[in-house]
Amino acid sequence: MVELKYGTGKIKIAIPANAKVSILEPLKAPVLASVKAALEEALHAPLGSLALEAIIARRRPRSVAIAVPDETRPAPLGALLPPLLDRLEAKLERPLAETATLFIGGGLHPPADAAAIERILPAGIARGCRIVAHDARTAAMHDFGTTRRGTPVRINAGYAGADLKLVIGQVDPHQFVGFTGGAKGVVIGCAAPETIEKNHSLMSQPDAQVGRLVGNPVREDLTEAGEMVGIDLALNYVLDADKDVVHLAAGSPASVLASCAEVCAKVYGVAIAEKFDIVLASCGGHPKDICLYQAQKGLNLASQALKPGGRILLLAASPQGVGDDIYFDYVSQFASPEEVIRDFKSSGFRMGAHKAYLFGRTLVDFDVAVFSDLDPGILGKCHLRAADPAAVLDEWVASSEGTPKVAIIPNANTTYFYERKVESVGMENLDPLTRDRR
């Protein structure tokens, strides 16, 4: 019997006795004793940047913009924002509430409504600051030009026009960006659709891999765009599987990303000696499985631990449904994942549709079943098979030859895998951010 996160709770699943079971989980890293103390230390000695107070003294800003994540990303804003706002208020020439605006950066996600805003930024945290839920499709945008890879950098005009620009975000493994964090909370979170679409279209290039910063075209394009926007200070953190902070850094977006990604790779990068016949994967609970659109990341990363033709059961509660109408309308047109892939490749990159393509790449290579609160008919339109966990595991194990190797992945949206080479000595000394895991 194994207990795994599912939505805001947990479920217990019986594992057939005649299976060889391994649990693939993140490293247990020490939790910060005090997030506030760590933040104060990080702001006192920022990486690759002047201290916040020095920037304010030099810039004398009359407007401050702070980008924060939407609720699809866990963020300890209750611990981070108050001390950050205190430091700002102590140095600003005008009252904080008249100077600072908090931008909830959801990218192409539906903009946070009043209820979501209250969950993300309760009144006691926001301290009277203006709150803007970024709407990529209707917000006025400022044009910063084009990156070397051709991405038009168009950012929410309210954020772009501020005298002082900050971003708060999590550094997490990402299936093609390498790691989240750095400038991403602005360049994607507060961007125009064409910015997001062009950047994400780079995902099909060979080096657009989870766990890779150096040489990753999507990540490097994001970093360049962030430099064009002129983000003054990033505050990034790494969470463990229980959403506790294990690392925190402040400074220039690129320097902060490098610091946090090094820790994140050690926590969530898992070496495996061989791949598995069957994988049972939980996205990691809320908010990682808030909708099917987000849960795809867990399916993709978990499949990397599977043998060719292997089987994967994904646990994804999805209380907010499919999560993206463009994705659902697109995938519903086709009878099979193969058709999706053919059409996507011939028609060109489109946001939303890209998620159907990413699902499809896994579905054509593996046998996939999903346990979810979603209606089985809806899952079927997404080419996904709804299944009872115990029943489908019994079925798969019974039909396997010999003793199948089963991997249990409790945090599939963030755990990624690379093969341990038995003949290699000192593998742990290789740079986890550039090691080829293909």
RAFENMO-V710363 format. One record per residue. N is the residue number from 1. RES is the residue in one small letter. PHI is phi in degrees with one decimal (* if undefined). PSI is psi in whole degrees, 0 to 359 (999 if undefined). NEAR is the number of other C-alpha atoms within 8 Angstrom. Layout:
# RAFENMO-V710363
N;RES;PHI;PSI;NEAR
N;RES;PHI;PSI;NEAR
This chain:
# RAFENMO-V710363
1;m;*;135;6
2;v;-129.5;145;7
3;e;-112.9;125;8
4;l;-128.9;153;11
5;k;-69.6;140;13
6;y;-150.9;111;16
7;g;61.5;227;14
8;t;-90.7;2;7
9;g;-125.7;207;7
10;k;-139.1;156;10
11;i;-130.1;150;8
12;k;-103.2;136;8
13;i;-131.3;131;10
14;a;-80.2;132;7
15;i;-103.2;128;10
16;p;-53.2;140;8
17;a;-64.9;327;4
18;n;-89.3;51;7
19;a;-138.0;145;11
20;k;-92.8;114;8
21;v;-107.6;135;8
22;s;-126.8;142;8
23;i;-105.9;121;8
24;l;-106.2;104;9
25;e;-134.5;161;10
26;p;-63.1;160;12
27;l;-67.2;142;7
28;k;-81.1;103;6
29;a;-98.6;151;7
30;p;-62.3;134;5
31;v;-82.4;142;9
32;l;-61.4;132;10
33;a;-64.9;325;4
34;s;-145.2;114;6
35;v;-64.1;320;10
36;k;-61.8;315;9
37;a;-64.8;320;7
38;a;-64.6;321;10
39;l;-64.7;315;13
40;e;-59.9;319;9
41;e;-65.5;317;8
42;a;-64.4;320;12
43;l;-73.5;333;12
44;h;-70.3;324;7
45;a;-131.6;70;7
46;p;-67.1;156;13
47;l;-89.6;123;10
48;g;64.0;28;7
49;s;-155.5;156;8
50;l;-66.3;157;8
51;a;-64.6;153;11
52;l;-54.3;315;8
53;e;-63.4;324;9
54;a;-69.6;322;8
55;i;-63.6;315;10
56;i;-63.4;317;12
57;a;-62.3;322;8
58;r;-77.3;320;6
59;r;-88.1;328;8
60;r;48.1;60;9
61;p;-70.2;140;9
62;r;-99.9;354;10
63;s;-146.1;140;10
64;v;-129.4;133;13
65;a;-117.1;131;15
66;i;-125.3;116;13
67;a;-88.7;133;16
68;v;-129.0;160;12
69;p;-73.4;159;15
70;d;-81.7;186;10
71;e;-82.2;4;9
72;t;-78.9;352;9
73;r;-121.8;127;9
74;p;-67.3;135;9
75;a;-146.2;121;8
76;p;-79.1;58;6
77;l;-65.0;332;9
78;g;-61.8;331;7
79;a;-91.9;331;9
80;l;-92.0;317;11
81;l;-67.6;313;10
82;p;-54.7;310;9
83;p;-67.7;328;11
84;l;-66.3;316;8
85;l;-66.4;326;9
86;d;-59.9;315;8
87;r;-66.3;321;9
88;l;-62.7;310;10
89;e;-59.9;326;9
90;a;-68.0;339;6
91;k;-114.4;342;9
92;l;-71.2;149;12
93;e;-81.6;338;6
94;r;-115.7;161;7
95;p;-56.5;144;8
96;l;-54.7;312;12
97;a;-63.9;338;10
98;e;-91.5;351;7
99;t;-112.1;318;11
100;a;-98.7;139;12
101;t;-124.2;133;13
102;l;-99.7;122;13
103;f;-104.8;119;14
104;i;-85.0;107;15
105;g;-92.3;100;15
106;g;-105.9;7;16
107;g;59.9;234;14
108;l;-90.5;4;9
109;h;-65.6;153;6
110;p;-56.0;136;6
111;p;-60.5;144;8
112;a;-59.0;132;12
113;d;-85.4;183;7
114;a;-58.9;319;6
115;a;-66.0;318;7
116;a;-67.1;321;9
117;i;-60.5;319;11
118;e;-65.8;326;9
119;r;-71.9;321;7
120;i;-77.3;315;9
121;l;-131.9;75;10
122;p;-57.2;155;9
123;a;-53.1;322;8
124;g;-66.5;338;6
125;i;-89.7;319;10
126;a;-70.5;338;12
127;r;56.8;35;7
128;g;81.9;0;7
129;c;-69.1;149;12
130;r;-65.0;142;9
131;i;-120.5;130;9
132;v;-122.5;121;8
133;a;-88.3;109;12
134;h;-59.1;131;15
135;d;-119.8;104;12
136;a;-60.8;333;12
137;r;-91.8;342;7
138;t;-122.9;343;5
139;a;-68.6;146;9
140;a;-65.9;141;7
141;m;-121.6;151;11
142;h;-109.8;135;10
143;d;-95.7;119;8
144;f;-99.9;3;10
145;g;105.5;202;8
146;t;-129.9;138;10
147;t;-72.6;170;11
148;r;-62.3;335;6
149;r;-92.0;8;6
150;g;90.6;14;7
151;t;-83.8;121;12
152;p;-73.7;124;12
153;v;-95.2;96;15
154;r;-122.0;117;13
155;i;-123.2;148;16
156;n;-41.0;123;15
157;a;-62.2;327;10
158;g;-63.9;317;9
159;y;-69.3;313;13
160;a;-61.8;329;10
161;g;-85.6;358;7
162;a;-70.6;150;11
163;d;-73.4;331;10
164;l;-131.8;125;12
165;k;-119.2;124;14
166;l;-124.6;157;13
167;v;-141.4;137;14
168;i;-116.3;133;12
169;g;-167.3;163;14
170;q;-89.2;143;13
171;v;-102.4;117;15
172;d;-138.8;150;11
173;p;-59.9;143;15
174;h;-134.2;139;13
175;q;-60.8;331;13
176;f;-134.4;345;9
177;v;-79.2;342;15
178;g;95.5;292;15
179;f;-144.8;146;15
180;t;-75.4;181;11
181;g;98.9;191;13
182;g;63.2;231;14
183;a;-83.2;357;15
184;k;-60.7;324;12
185;g;-62.3;341;16
186;v;-104.3;308;13
187;v;-65.6;331;15
188;i;-106.6;313;12
189;g;-61.4;325;15
190;c;-119.8;29;19
191;a;-104.3;170;16
192;a;-79.9;156;13
193;p;-54.4;319;10
194;e;-68.1;331;9
195;t;-67.1;311;14
196;i;-63.9;316;13
197;e;-64.3;313;11
198;k;-65.3;317;11
199;n;-61.2;313;11
200;h;-71.0;342;9
201;s;-66.4;345;9
202;l;-76.7;357;10
203;m;-63.8;338;10
204;s;-82.5;354;6
205;q;-73.3;147;7
206;p;-55.7;325;5
207;d;-90.1;6;8
208;a;-83.3;82;17
209;q;-126.3;153;12
210;v;-60.1;141;12
211;g;78.3;7;15
212;r;-118.2;123;16
213;l;-102.3;304;12
214;v;-68.5;124;7
215;g;83.3;357;8
216;n;-79.7;114;13
217;p;-64.4;325;11
218;v;-67.6;313;13
219;r;-65.0;315;12
220;e;-66.4;326;11
221;d;-65.7;319;13
222;l;-61.9;316;12
223;t;-63.1;317;13
224;e;-61.9;316;9
225;a;-61.3;320;13
226;g;-62.0;323;14
227;e;-66.8;324;8
228;m;-67.2;323;9
229;v;-68.9;326;10
230;g;84.2;47;7
231;i;-69.8;124;14
232;d;-78.9;323;9
233;l;-153.3;133;13
234;a;-110.7;144;16
235;l;-125.2;108;14
236;n;-119.8;155;16
237;y;-143.0;157;13
238;v;-116.6;130;14
239;l;-105.6;150;11
240;d;-85.0;185;13
241;a;-65.4;341;8
242;d;-96.7;11;5
243;k;68.6;24;7
244;d;-92.6;146;9
245;v;-78.3;126;12
246;v;-112.0;347;12
247;h;-158.5;147;11
248;l;-149.9;139;13
249;a;-145.7;152;15
250;a;-133.6;151;14
251;g;146.1;208;18
252;s;-66.2;146;14
253;p;-54.1;317;15
254;a;-68.0;318;9
255;s;-67.2;318;10
256;v;-65.6;318;16
257;l;-60.0;315;12
258;a;-60.2;316;8
259;s;-62.4;312;9
260;c;-72.2;324;15
261;a;-65.2;326;12
262;e;-61.8;317;10
263;v;-69.5;316;10
264;c;-60.1;320;13
265;a;-63.3;322;12
266;k;-70.5;327;9
267;v;-78.2;315;11
268;y;-108.2;351;13
269;g;-85.7;119;13
270;v;-116.5;126;11
271;a;-83.4;134;8
272;i;-126.1;141;10
273;a;-77.8;329;8
274;e;-154.0;161;6
275;k;-88.4;169;8
276;f;-112.3;160;13
277;d;-80.4;323;11
278;i;-137.0;141;13
279;v;-126.3;131;16
280;l;-108.3;115;12
281;a;-125.1;127;16
282;s;-99.4;136;17
283;c;-60.1;337;19
284;g;115.1;10;14
285;g;79.3;188;16
286;h;-65.0;138;9
287;p;-93.8;10;10
288;k;-63.6;331;13
289;d;-113.3;34;17
290;i;-63.9;332;17
291;c;-155.7;166;15
292;l;-63.2;323;12
293;y;-56.6;317;9
294;q;-74.7;326;12
295;a;-66.4;339;15
296;q;-55.6;326;11
297;k;-60.2;320;11
298;g;-65.7;321;16
299;l;-63.3;315;15
300;n;-63.1;310;12
301;l;-67.2;320;15
302;a;-65.0;326;16
303;s;-64.9;340;11
304;q;-69.9;348;8
305;a;-95.0;3;12
306;l;-98.2;148;15
307;k;-70.1;156;8
308;p;-54.3;131;6
309;g;78.7;8;8
310;g;-70.5;180;12
311;r;-120.9;141;12
312;i;-137.4;131;15
313;l;-109.3;120;12
314;l;-106.4;129;14
315;l;-98.2;117;12
316;a;-148.3;97;18
317;a;-56.9;315;14
318;s;56.2;55;15
319;p;-63.5;337;10
320;q;-96.0;19;7
321;g;79.6;210;9
322;v;-65.4;317;11
323;g;100.5;348;9
324;d;-158.4;117;9
325;d;-68.2;325;8
326;i;-63.7;315;9
327;y;-58.3;311;12
328;f;-66.0;317;11
329;d;-62.7;323;8
330;y;-71.0;307;11
331;v;-64.7;331;12
332;s;-68.0;344;9
333;q;-72.5;341;6
334;f;-112.0;154;9
335;a;-88.9;345;7
336;s;-155.9;160;7
337;p;-61.5;327;14
338;e;-60.3;319;8
339;e;-65.7;321;9
340;v;-58.3;311;13
341;i;-62.3;316;11
342;r;-61.3;315;8
343;d;-66.7;317;8
344;f;-62.3;317;12
345;k;-66.5;325;8
346;s;-82.0;333;6
347;s;-92.6;342;6
348;g;96.7;163;6
349;f;-68.3;135;10
350;r;-142.7;131;8
351;m;-61.8;146;10
352;g;88.7;300;11
353;a;-63.1;331;13
354;h;-61.2;331;11
355;k;-69.2;323;11
356;a;-63.7;322;13
357;y;-64.5;316;12
358;l;-64.5;316;10
359;f;-56.9;312;12
360;g;-58.8;321;12
361;r;-60.4;325;10
362;t;-77.8;319;11
363;l;-66.0;329;10
364;v;-77.8;340;9
365;d;-100.5;340;9
366;f;-137.5;160;12
367;d;-88.2;116;10
368;v;-116.9;134;11
369;a;-129.5;151;12
370;v;-131.3;133;12
371;f;-105.9;122;13
372;s;-155.6;163;10
373;d;-79.9;352;8
374;l;-67.8;149;11
375;d;-60.9;134;7
376;p;-55.7;328;8
377;g;-65.3;321;6
378;i;-65.7;316;8
379;l;-60.2;320;12
380;g;-61.0;320;10
381;k;-64.6;338;10
382;c;-93.0;10;10
383;h;65.2;29;9
384;l;-114.2;139;10
385;r;-91.3;122;10
386;a;-77.3;139;11
387;a;-150.4;149;9
388;d;-78.6;129;7
389;p;-55.3;307;9
390;a;-62.8;318;9
391;a;-65.6;316;8
392;v;-72.1;326;10
393;l;-66.2;318;10
394;d;-58.6;316;10
395;e;-61.6;313;8
396;w;-68.0;316;10
397;v;-65.7;318;12
398;a;-62.8;327;6
399;s;-89.3;359;6
400;s;-83.6;149;8
401;e;-83.1;133;5
402;g;68.4;212;4
403;t;-101.9;108;9
404;p;-71.2;146;13
405;k;-91.4;121;11
406;v;-114.1;129;13
407;a;-105.6;134;13
408;i;-107.0;123;11
409;i;-116.7;103;14
410;p;-73.4;340;13
411;n;-135.8;67;14
412;a;-68.6;333;16
413;n;-71.1;345;14
414;t;-124.5;341;12
415;t;-86.2;131;15
416;y;-129.4;166;14
417;f;-131.7;146;12
418;y;-139.0;152;10
419;e;-80.5;131;9
420;r;-80.8;122;10
421;k;-86.3;117;6
422;v;-60.4;325;6
423;e;-79.3;349;4
424;s;-81.1;137;7
425;v;-111.7;139;5
426;g;72.8;29;6
427;m;-57.2;327;7
428;e;-67.3;345;4
429;n;-88.9;354;5
430;l;-73.0;152;7
431;d;-69.7;114;6
432;p;-68.4;348;10
433;l;-91.3;349;11
434;t;-124.6;352;10
435;r;-60.4;135;8
436;d;-78.4;118;4
437;r;-109.1;12;6
438;r;-68.4;999;3
